Amino acid sequence: MNSEHGFVRISAHSPRVAIGNPEKNANNTLLDVKNLFNADIVLYPELSMTGYTCGDLFGQENLVQEALVETKKLAGQVGKKMVVVGLPFVFESNLYNCAAVLNNGRIVGIIPKQYLPTYKEFYEKRWFQAGEGLPNSTVDIGYVVPFGPNLLFRYGDIKVGIEICEDVWMPIPPSCYHTIAGANIILNLSASNETVGKSDYRTDLVKNQSGRCVCAYAYASSGPMESTSDLVFGGHSLIAENSHILAESPRVGKGNKDSSSILADVDYQKLNHERRSSTSFGDSASCVTDHIEVPIELVDRKMEDYFSHLGKALRRSVPKHPFVPSEPKRLRDRCEDIFGIQAMGLVGRLTNIRGPINIGISGGLDSTLALLVAAKAFDHITQNRMRIHGVTMPGFGTTKKTKKNAKKLMKGLRITQEEIDIRPMCIQMFNDIGHRPFGIGKEGYTLTKDVLEEGLTNLEPGAQDLIFENVQARIRTSILMSKGFVLGTGDLSELALGWCTYNGDHMSMYNVNCSIPKTLVKFLVEYVANNDPDFIDVKDTLLKIVDTEISPELLPPGKDGEIAQSTEDKLGPYELHDFFLSHFIRNGSRPSKIYLLACQAFLGDYETEFIKKTLKTFFERFFNNQFKRNCVPDGPKVGSVSLSPRGDWRMPSDADVELWLKEVEEL
């Protein structure tokens, strides 16, 4: 495990089993444990020391005793790993189907199965006693070992609970109580046979239980060598984390072999953060039954040691774009949901507005998405789109391409459209405040061809400053505000980085894009273009806008008339900033962990020094621009990350960023 970044490596293993031969099974287990790539926790199936299908052989004294003898021998050789095996075990004259936890030379705990299936193909009560309701106790096996259904195994911030097969199929599984008592990892030893459709249900069961309990859930099931009579076992193993499957073995008939192993790195820091954030999780603590914590020892490795077998790669998926599903169908479904949420949020506001709504249309992605949402909302309330007043306001940096796209979009959507050249008003403002950006005299100037076209290519040193840019942004907002209700267009990424002009594009009466990250905006526009029949007339225009470089267009175009001001050249790639934002806000991750994850996710795309530089930019801008986020307009929350000061994110404007920057510098 690595406590600095909160990862613990878990293996769920379905071994080649010798039915009724504990010695062979122990030897196979030891060989597996040594080959499992530095796994910290190794999980085996139900009754793995004997085989699940022994039947009436469980009544044989020598089998039961030999299982314990071999388990004790195995415990002496597993070192500082947590290895969990299954065996039949006698407690106070009753035979129980148990899990044994092996660690640091000893059996450190024995947990009985609480619910025994005795229906259809199952008849466990023929041999075993149910452990449900048993009090926690101890048993002497040559040394004293905790015994009972409510044992939790702890090392540092890791706390592990155990249940066995049928337990998780119950209306209230024992794992619910284990997690309320603090367990952030649940292990399930299973012998679940295969029937048509069962593997899908099993996967959903494990995934949903991990989400309900905000935990990691590892499930190891018996493999094909258990298929000795009427049942077939597929060795279906799973590792899930908070409703996401991290690893899954092949299903029966789909490439599984006599034995199989899956491996995943569980982020228990992330799980603990999620529980702290969801304070209602702790409110259920009154339901907890008595649990006993049993200390275990694991090796706390440095990252370079922990991943030495795998080229420093984490055994878990680290998506480049956490806001954008990689699977096409999920992405379409996500875009459909978000677009619908945005539109319905605006519908609620429109019911209280009598006049038109005004949107500044630049020909860029954000204003395009806001306009599409507005059109969808007006269609929903069956009102004429002409109530949408689109205003394109060309300034000193507007290119012919974006202006053309803006006009075509407004015309194609059949809204009211208007063009207002903001340059005369900007020049008047420059004169009024004594700003001289054009290098053609100190007495002031009027709107001439020399000023607007030739002069712009000869700006005075320092002329391309915040004043030059902010005047344009505030003039545009002033124009829109003077006309009435303004629909905002700024997105979540811009808000996180403060890439907006205070009381300029920062302000509106309602902002439909406020919780949409930049990396998702283009997929939303693309989704509408390709899937929504209401916008078929503007499909080509939408796809052109998707391909346009991201820019505020506040600085003059290049000599070729193309965009000269690239936002990502200034800030760094939005895909990096959105990655940082997700892990910082959603998971509460520290800078060094975000950096580690980014280096894996973007391996081959960016140099590590560039990632570090961009991470520094992110934290500097995020902290320095909280004052902008403290006074933003209403807008719909659509995902798990929101920066609304009335909702998800409350932070002082003058918070000191030094702690975070210091950690970045030390990387």
C-alpha positions in Angstrom: 0.0 0.0 0.0 1.0 3.6 -0.3 -0.4 5.8 2.5 0.9 9.1 1.0 -1.5 8.9 -2.0 -4.0 6.4 -0.5 -3.7 3.4 -2.8 -3.9 -0.2 -1.8 -3.5 -3.0 -4.3 -6.1 -5.8 -4.1 -6.1 -9.1 -6.0 -9.1 -11.4 -6.3 -8.0 -14.8 -7.3 -9.8 -17.9 -8.5 -7.3 -20.7 -8.1 -7.0 -24.2 -9.5 -8.5 -26.2 -6.7 -7.9 -29.8 -5.6 -11.2 -31.0 -4.1 -10.6 -32.4 -0.7 -6.9 -31.7 -0.6 -5.9 -28.8 1.7 -2.2 -29.4 1.3 -2.3 -29.0 -2.5 -4.6 -26.0 -2.2 -2.3 -24.3 0.4 0.8 -24.8 -1.9 -1.0 -23.4 -4.9 -2.2 -20.4 -2.8 1.4 -19.7 -1.6 2.7 -19.8 -5.1 0.0 -17.4 -6.3 0.5 -15.0 -3.4 4.2 -14.6 -4.3 3.4 -13.9 -8.0 0.7 -11.3 -7.5 2.6 -8.1 -8.4 3.0 -6.6 -4.9 -0.6 -7.1 -4.0 -1.4 -5.9 -0.5 -4.7 -7.8 0.0 -5.2 -11.2 -1.7 -8.7 -12.7 -1.7 -9.6 -16.3 -2.4 -13.0 -17.9 -3.0 -15.3 -19.5 -0.5 -13.9 -22.7 1.1 -10.8 -22.4 -1.1 -8.7 -24.6 1.3 -10.9 -27.6 0.7 -13.0 -26.8 -2.3 -16.7 -25.8 -2.1 -18.1 -29.0 -3.6 -16.8 -31.5 -1.0 -20.4 -32.3 -0.1 -20.7 -34.9 2.8 -16.9 -34.9 3.0 -17.3 -31.8 5.2 -18.5 -34.3 7.9 -15.0 -36.0 7.9 -12.9 -35.0 10.8 -9.6 -35.3 9.0 -10.6 -32.9 6.2 -11.7 -30.2 8.7 -8.6 -30.6 10.8 -6.2 -30.7 7.9 -7.8 -27.5 6.5 -6.9 -25.7 9.7 -3.4 -27.2 9.8 -2.6 -26.1 6.3 -4.1 -22.7 6.8 -1.9 -22.1 9.8 1.2 -23.2 7.7 0.2 -20.9 4.9 -0.2 -18.0 7.4 3.4 -18.4 8.4 4.6 -17.7 4.9 2.4 -14.8 3.6 4.5 -12.1 5.2 3.0 -8.6 5.6 0.1 -9.2 3.2 -3.5 -9.6 4.1 -4.5 -13.0 2.6 -8.1 -14.2 3.0 -8.9 -17.9 2.4 -12.0 -20.0 3.0 -12.2 -23.1 5.2 -14.6 -25.2 7.2 -14.0 -24.5 10.9 -15.4 -25.9 14.2 -16.4 -23.5 16.9 -18.1 -24.8 20.0 -19.0 -28.1 18.4 -20.6 -26.5 15.3 -19.2 -26.5 11.9 -19.1 -23.1 10.1 -18.3 -22.0 6.6 -15.6 -19.4 7.4 -13.1 -16.9 6.1 -9.7 -16.9 7.7 -7.5 -13.7 7.6 -3.8 -14.4 7.4 -1.2 -11.8 8.2 2.3 -11.5 9.4 2.7 -15.2 10.3 -0.6 -15.8 12.0 -4.3 -16.3 11.4 -5.5 -13.0 12.8 -9.3 -13.5 12.5 -11.9 -16.0 11.5 -15.3 -14.9 10.2 -18.3 -17.2 9.8 -20.8 -17.0 7.0 -24.0 -15.4 8.3 -26.6 -16.6 5.7 -26.6 -20.1 4.3 -28.4 -20.9 1.1 -30.6 -24.0 1.3 -32.8 -23.8 -1.7 -32.7 -25.1 -5.3 -29.2 -26.3 -6.0 -27.8 -25.1 -2.6 -28.0 -27.1 0.7 -25.3 -25.7 2.9 -27.3 -26.2 6.1 -26.8 -29.9 5.6 -23.3 -29.4 6.9 -22.9 -25.9 8.3 -24.4 -23.7 11.0 -25.3 -20.1 10.2 -23.2 -17.4 11.8 -25.9 -14.8 11.8 -26.5 -13.5 15.4 -23.3 -15.0 16.8 -21.5 -12.7 19.2 -17.8 -11.8 18.6 -15.6 -14.2 20.6 -12.2 -15.8 20.5 -11.0 -19.3 19.7 -7.7 -21.0 20.7 -6.0 -22.7 17.7 -2.6 -22.9 19.5 -2.9 -19.1 20.0 -5.9 -17.0 20.6 -7.7 -15.7 17.5 -10.8 -13.4 17.3 -13.8 -15.2 15.9 -17.2 -13.7 14.9 -19.2 -12.1 12.2 -18.3 -8.5 13.0 -14.5 -8.3 12.8 -12.9 -5.4 11.0 -9.2 -5.5 10.1 -7.3 -2.2 10.2 -4.0 -0.7 9.1 -3.8 3.0 9.2 -6.8 4.5 7.2 -7.6 1.1 5.7 -10.4 -0.9 7.4 -11.6 -4.1 5.9 -14.8 -6.0 6.5 -15.6 -9.5 5.2 -18.8 -11.3 4.1 -19.2 -14.6 2.3 -21.2 -15.3 -0.9 -24.9 -15.4 0.0 -24.4 -12.6 2.6 -24.4 -10.0 -0.2 -27.6 -11.3 -1.8 -29.6 -10.5 1.3 -31.9 -7.5 1.7 -29.5 -6.0 4.2 -26.0 -7.5 3.7 -23.6 -7.6 6.6 -21.3 -5.3 4.5 -23.8 -2.5 5.2 -23.2 -2.7 8.9 -19.4 -3.2 8.3 -19.2 0.0 6.3 -21.3 2.1 8.7 -18.8 0.9 11.3 -16.0 2.3 9.3 -14.9 -0.4 6.8 -13.9 1.2 3.5 -13.0 -2.2 1.8 -15.3 -5.2 1.7 -14.1 -8.7 0.7 -16.5 -11.4 -0.4 -15.4 -15.0 -0.7 -17.9 -16.7 -3.0 -18.8 -19.9 -4.8 -21.4 -18.7 -7.1 -22.3 -21.1 -9.9 -23.1 -19.9 -13.4 -26.6 -19.9 -15.0 -27.9 -17.8 -17.9 -27.9 -14.1 -17.0 -26.6 -14.6 -13.4 -23.2 -13.0 -14.1 -24.8 -9.7 -15.2 -26.9 -9.6 -12.0 -23.8 -10.5 -9.9 -21.9 -7.6 -11.5 -24.7 -5.2 -10.8 -25.0 -6.5 -7.2 -21.3 -5.9 -6.5 -21.2 -2.6 -8.3 -24.3 -1.2 -6.6 -23.2 -2.4 -3.1 -19.9 -0.6 -3.5 -21.8 2.5 -4.4 -24.4 2.3 -1.6 -21.7 1.7 1.0 -19.2 4.1 -0.6 -16.5 1.5 -0.4 -14.3 -0.8 -2.5 -15.8 -4.3 -2.9 -13.7 -7.3 -4.0 -15.4 -10.5 -4.9 -13.6 -13.8 -5.7 -15.6 -16.8 -6.9 -14.8 -20.5 -7.4 -13.5 -21.4 -10.8 -14.0 -24.2 -13.4 -12.2 -26.9 -11.3 -15.1 -26.8 -8.9 -17.4 -28.0 -11.6 -17.4 -31.6 -10.4 -21.0 -32.6 -10.5 -24.3 -30.8 -11.4 -23.0 -27.2 -11.3 -20.6 -25.1 -13.4 -18.4 -22.5 -11.7 -16.9 -19.7 -13.8 -14.4 -18.1 -11.5 -16.2 -14.7 -12.0 -14.2 -12.2 -9.9 -14.8 -8.5 -9.5 -13.3 -5.4 -7.9 -15.5 -2.3 -7.7 -15.0 1.1 -6.1 -18.0 3.3 -5.3 -20.2 1.9 -8.1 -17.4 1.7 -10.7 -15.9 -1.7 -11.8 -12.1 -1.5 -11.6 -11.4 -5.1 -12.7 -13.4 -8.1 -13.8 -12.3 -11.6 -14.8 -13.5 -13.3 -18.0 -16.9 -14.9 -17.6 -17.7 -18.6 -18.1 -17.0 -19.7 -21.7 -15.3 -16.4 -22.6 -11.7 -17.1 -22.1 -11.5 -18.1 -18.5 -9.0 -20.8 -17.6 -8.6 -23.2 -14.7 -7.4 -20.3 -12.6 -7.6 -16.5 -13.0 -6.5 -13.4 -11.1 -7.5 -9.8 -11.3 -5.7 -6.9 -9.8 -6.7 -3.3 -9.0 -5.4 -0.3 -7.0 -8.1 1.0 -4.8 -8.1 4.7 -3.8 -9.2 4.6 -0.2 -8.3 8.3 0.3 -10.9 9.1 -2.4 -13.5 6.9 -0.6 -12.8 8.5 2.7 -13.1 12.0 1.2 -16.5 11.0 -0.4 -17.8 9.8 3.0 -16.7 13.0 4.7 -18.3 15.1 1.9 -21.6 13.1 2.2 -22.2 13.9 5.8 -25.5 11.9 5.9 -23.3 8.7 5.6 -22.2 9.2 9.1 -25.8 9.8 10.3 -26.5 6.1 10.1 -23.9 5.2 12.7 -26.7 4.5 15.2 -27.5 1.3 13.2 -24.0 -0.2 13.9 -23.8 -3.5 15.8 -20.8 -4.2 18.0 -17.7 -4.5 15.9 -14.1 -5.4 16.9 -11.1 -3.9 15.2 -8.2 -6.3 14.6 -4.8 -4.7 13.8 -2.9 -6.0 10.7 0.4 -5.0 9.2 1.0 -4.1 5.5 4.0 -2.8 3.8 3.8 0.9 3.3 5.8 1.3 0.1 7.1 4.3 -1.8 5.5 4.8 -5.1 8.5 3.8 -7.1 8.7 0.5 -5.1 5.0 -0.1 -5.2 4.8 0.0 -9.0 8.2 -1.4 -9.8 6.7 -4.4 -11.6 4.5 -2.4 -13.9 6.5 0.6 -15.1 5.0 2.8 -12.4 1.5 2.3 -13.9 -1.4 2.2 -11.5 -3.6 -0.9 -11.8 -6.8 1.2 -12.3 -8.1 3.2 -15.2 -7.3 6.9 -15.0 -9.4 8.7 -17.7 -7.9 11.7 -19.4 -11.3 13.3 -19.5 -13.2 12.5 -16.2 -16.2 14.6 -17.3 -16.5 12.8 -20.7 -17.4 9.1 -20.9 -15.2 7.2 -23.2 -17.8 4.7 -24.4 -19.8 6.3 -27.2 -23.3 5.2 -26.0 -22.6 6.5 -22.5 -21.4 9.8 -23.9 -24.5 10.2 -26.0 -26.7 9.4 -23.0 -24.7 11.8 -20.8 -25.0 14.6 -23.4 -28.7 14.0 -23.7 -29.2 14.2 -20.0 -27.2 17.3 -19.6 -28.8 19.1 -22.5 -32.2 18.3 -21.1 -31.2 19.5 -17.6 -30.0 22.8 -19.0 -33.1 23.3 -21.0 -35.5 22.5 -18.2 -33.6 24.7 -15.8 -34.1 27.6 -18.2 -37.8 26.7 -18.6 -38.3 27.4 -14.9 -36.8 30.8 -15.3 -38.6 31.7 -18.5 -42.0 31.3 -16.8 -41.2 34.4 -14.8 -39.9 36.5 -17.7 -42.3 38.4 -20.0 -39.8 40.1 -22.3 -37.2 38.7 -24.6 -33.9 37.1 -23.5 -30.6 38.4 -24.8 -27.6 36.4 -25.6 -24.2 37.5 -26.9 -23.4 35.3 -29.9 -19.6 35.2 -30.6 -19.5 32.1 -32.9 -17.6 30.2 -30.2 -18.6 27.0 -28.4 -20.0 28.5 -25.1 -22.4 31.0 -26.6 -23.5 28.4 -29.2 -24.4 25.9 -26.5 -26.3 28.5 -24.5 -28.2 29.5 -27.6 -29.1 25.9 -28.4 -30.3 25.4 -24.8 -32.4 28.6 -25.1 -34.0 27.4 -28.4 -34.8 24.0 -26.8 -36.4 25.7 -23.8 -38.6 28.0 -26.0 -39.6 25.0 -28.1 -40.6 23.2 -24.9 -42.9 26.0 -23.7 -44.2 26.3 -27.4 -43.1 29.9 -27.7 -41.7 31.6 -30.7 -37.9 31.6 -30.9 -38.0 35.2 -32.0 -38.2 36.1 -28.3 -34.5 35.1 -28.2 -32.5 38.2 -29.0 -29.1 37.2 -30.3 -26.6 40.0 -30.5 -23.2 39.6 -32.2 -20.8 42.3 -31.1 -17.6 42.4 -33.2 -14.6 43.9 -31.5 -11.0 44.4 -32.2 -10.3 40.6 -32.2 -13.3 39.3 -34.1 -12.4 37.2 -37.1 -14.5 36.9 -40.3 -14.9 33.2 -39.6 -16.5 33.4 -36.2 -18.6 36.4 -37.2 -19.9 34.4 -40.2 -20.7 31.4 -38.0 -22.5 33.5 -35.5 -24.8 35.0 -38.1 -25.5 31.7 -39.8 -26.3 30.1 -36.5 -28.8 32.9 -35.5 -30.4 32.9 -38.9 -30.7 29.1 -39.0 -32.3 29.0 -35.6 -34.8 31.7 -36.6 -34.2 34.0 -33.7 -34.1 37.8 -33.6 -30.6 38.9 -34.6 -28.7 42.1 -34.3 -25.1 43.3 -34.9 -23.5 46.0 -32.8 -20.0 47.1 -33.5 -18.5 47.7 -30.1 -15.3 49.4 -31.4 -16.6 53.0 -31.3 -17.8 52.6 -27.7 -14.4 51.0 -26.7 -12.5 53.8 -28.3 -14.6 56.4 -26.5 -13.9 54.5 -23.2 -10.2 54.4 -24.0 -10.3 58.2 -24.5 -12.3 58.8 -21.3 -9.9 56.8 -19.1 -6.7 57.9 -20.9 -5.7 54.6 -22.4 -3.7 54.8 -25.6 -3.4 51.3 -27.2 -2.9 52.3 -30.9 0.3 54.3 -31.1 -1.1 57.1 -33.2 -0.9 60.1 -30.9 -1.6 61.1 -27.4 -4.5 63.5 -27.8 -7.2 60.9 -28.4 -8.5 59.6 -31.6 -11.7 58.8 -33.6 -12.9 55.7 -35.3 -11.0 55.7 -38.6 -9.8 53.0 -40.9 -6.2 53.7 -39.7 -7.3 53.1 -36.1 -9.4 50.0 -36.7 -7.4 48.2 -39.3 -3.8 49.5 -39.8 -3.3 50.9 -36.3 -4.2 47.6 -34.7 -1.2 45.9 -36.2 1.1 48.5 -34.5 0.0 48.5 -30.9 2.1 50.4 -28.5 4.2 48.2 -26.1 2.0 47.0 -23.3 -1.2 47.9 -25.2 -2.4 44.3 -25.2 -3.2 44.5 -21.6 -6.2 43.7 -19.3 -7.6 47.2 -19.9 -7.7 46.6 -23.6 -9.4 43.3 -23.1 -11.7 44.1 -20.2 -13.1 47.2 -21.8 -14.4 45.1 -24.7 -15.9 42.5 -22.4 -17.7 45.0 -20.2 -19.0 47.0 -23.1 -20.6 43.9 -24.5 -22.2 43.0 -21.1 -23.4 46.6 -20.8 -25.1 46.5 -24.1 -26.8 43.2 -23.3 -27.8 44.3 -19.8 -29.4 47.5 -21.2 -31.7 45.4 -23.3 -33.1 43.3 -20.4 -32.7 39.7 -19.3 -29.2 38.3 -20.2 -28.5 34.6 -20.6 -24.9 33.9 -19.5 -22.6 31.6 -21.5 -19.5 31.1 -19.4 -18.5 27.5 -18.5 -17.2 25.8 -15.4 -13.6 25.7 -16.6 -13.5 29.4 -17.2 -15.0 30.0 -13.8 -12.5 27.7 -12.1 -9.6 29.6 -13.7 -11.1 33.0 -13.5 -10.9 33.3 -17.3 -13.6 35.9 -17.4 -13.9 39.7 -16.9 -15.4 40.6 -13.6 -18.8 42.2 -14.3 -18.2 41.5 -17.9 -18.8 38.1 -19.4 -18.7 37.0 -15.7 -22.2 38.4 -15.1 -25.7 37.6 -16.4 -29.2 37.0 -15.0 -29.0 33.2 -15.5 -26.1 31.0 -16.8 -27.0 27.6 -18.4 -23.4 26.6 -18.8 -22.1 27.3 -15.3 -21.4 23.7 -14.4 -20.3 22.4 -17.9 -16.5 21.9 -18.2 -14.9 23.1 -21.4 -13.9 19.5 -22.4 -17.6 18.6 -22.4 -19.0 21.7 -24.1 -17.8 20.7 -27.6 -19.2 17.2 -27.2 -22.6 18.7 -26.2 -22.7 20.9 -29.3 -21.6 18.0 -31.4 -24.3 15.8 -29.9 -27.0 18.3 -30.7 -25.7 18.7 -34.3 -25.7 14.9 -34.9 -28.7 13.7 -32.9 -31.4 16.4 -32.4 -33.8 16.8 -35.3 -34.8 20.2 -34.1 -31.4 21.6 -35.1 -30.8 19.8 -38.4 -30.9 23.1 -40.3 -27.8 24.3 -38.4 -25.8 21.0 -38.3 -23.1 22.1 -40.6 -22.6 25.4 -38.8 -22.5 23.7 -35.5 -19.8 21.3 -36.7 -17.7 24.2 -38.0 -18.0 25.9 -34.6 -16.8 22.7 -32.9 -13.7 22.8 -35.0 -12.9 26.5 -34.2 -10.0 27.2 -31.9 -10.9 28.4 -28.4 -10.3 32.1 -28.0 -11.8 35.2 -26.4 -11.0 37.1 -29.6 -10.1 40.3 -27.7 -6.8 40.8 -29.5 -6.4 41.7 -33.2 -6.3 38.8 -35.7 -3.1 37.8 -37.4 -2.1 39.1 -40.8 -3.9 36.1 -42.4 -7.1 37.1 -40.6 -7.1 34.1 -38.4 -7.4 34.0 -34.6 -4.3 35.3 -32.9 -5.2 34.8 -29.3 -5.3 31.2 -28.1 -6.7 30.6 -24.7 -4.9 27.3 -24.3 -1.5 28.9 -25.3 -2.0 31.2 -22.4 -3.4 28.9 -19.7 -2.4 25.5 -20.8 -4.7 22.8 -22.3 -8.2 22.7 -20.9 -8.1 18.9 -20.8 -5.4 19.2 -18.2 -7.2 21.9 -16.2 -10.5 19.9 -16.2 -8.6 16.8 -15.1 -7.0 18.9 -12.2 -10.4 20.4 -11.4 -12.2 17.0 -11.1 -9.6 15.5 -8.8 -9.2 18.6 -6.7 -12.9 19.3 -6.1 -14.5 15.9 -6.6 -11.9 13.8 -4.8 -10.2 16.3 -2.5 -6.8 15.1 -3.8 -3.6 16.9 -2.9 -1.3 18.3 -5.7 1.2 15.5 -5.6 -1.5 12.9 -6.1 -3.1 14.9 -8.9 0.3 15.1 -10.6 0.8 11.4 -10.3 -2.6 10.6 -11.8 -2.1 13.2 -14.6 1.3 11.7 -15.5 -0.3 8.3 -16.0 -3.4 9.6 -17.8 -1.5 11.8 -20.2 1.6 9.6 -20.7 2.9 10.3 -24.2 0.8 13.5 -24.6 2.6 15.9 -22.4 6.0 16.1 -20.7 6.0 15.8 -17.0 7.5 19.2 -16.5 4.7 20.7 -18.6 2.1 19.0 -16.5 3.7 20.4 -13.4 3.8 23.9 -14.9 0.2 23.7 -15.8 -0.8 22.3 -12.4 0.9 25.4 -10.8 -1.1 27.7 -13.1 -4.3 25.9 -12.1 -3.8 26.4 -8.4 -2.6 30.0 -8.7 -5.6 31.0 -10.8 -8.1 28.9 -8.9 -7.2 30.5 -5.6 -6.7 34.0 -6.9 -10.1 34.1 -8.6 -12.5 32.9 -5.9 -13.8 36.5 -5.6 -15.3 36.1 -9.0 -17.0 32.8 -8.0 -18.4 34.4 -4.9 -20.9 36.4 -6.9 -22.0 34.4 -9.9 -25.6 34.2 -11.3 -28.0 31.3 -10.9 -27.5 28.3 -13.1 -28.3 24.6 -13.2 -26.1 22.0 -11.5 -25.7 19.2 -14.0 -22.9 17.0 -12.6 -20.9 16.1 -9.5 -18.6 19.2 -9.7 -20.1 22.7 -9.2 -18.5 25.9 -8.0 -21.7 27.8 -7.0 -21.2 29.6 -3.7 -24.8 28.8 -2.9 -24.3 25.1 -3.5 -21.2 23.0 -3.7 -18.2 25.3 -3.1 -17.7 27.8 -0.4 -14.2 29.3 -0.1 -12.8 32.6 1.2 -11.6 35.0 -1.5 -8.3 35.6 0.3 -7.4 31.9 1.0 -3.6 31.4 0.8 -2.4 29.2 -2.0 1.1 28.7 -0.6 0.5 25.2 0.9 -0.6 23.9 -2.5 2.1 25.7 -4.5 4.8 24.5 -2.2 3.8 20.9 -2.8 3.8 21.5 -6.6 7.3 22.9 -6.4 8.5 19.9 -4.5 7.4 17.5 -7.2 
